[in-house]
């Protein structure tokens, strides 16, 4: 995993980076599965890499069932269904790319102020790198 500024990057592709970031932010807020929320927070903070998670078996208990469920679902798809799912993913990435172009015209902030004058860090610009 490479660091850009003080943030981890998991993909050199900014669109994939944005999609991965959005997914991890959503997982980090998951109150029904605190172990997955912890994993997401650790990844967002750059404390652990995806490779390290898999190699160490650190979160194996939390990942085993969802991975098995996905593998079972995917293996049950026909070739045309797999192609349709791939097309959905490609379309979603194109949509994210279009949003990114629109957002690049807006000024970026790294912190947002709330009513009580507290500042919350905006993690939307996290960078990740495939390894």
Helices and strands as residue ranges (DSSP letters): E 2-4, E 7-9, H 14-28, H 34-45, H 50-56, H 60-75, H 79-103, E 111-113, E 119-121, G 123-125
